[in-house]
Amino acid sequence: MHHPDHDQAAEYRRQAQEIRIIVQTISVNEAREQLLETADHLEELAEEHERKTHAHGSKPASSALPSNEASDDRFS
């Protein structure tokens, strides 16, 4: 059964992953950095949302998308 709270965290992660994919095609370093910051912020929102959900007795969902944090260094 899907829970709206878990779906919101998954949506934040989906958006973060989408931004990371876009970053790979952008040639302007400043735009890349801004998009990576936005992706990181979305990950933080997902984690915060899961913590709040978990605090209310719900089981947190696992990340549906892999994190690309290790690969972000290649854009620095």
Secondary structure, 3 states (H helix, E strand, C coil): CCCHHHHHHHHHHHHHHHHHHHHCCCCCHHHHHHHHHHHHHHHHHHHHHHHHHHHCCCCCCCCCCCCCHHHHHHHC
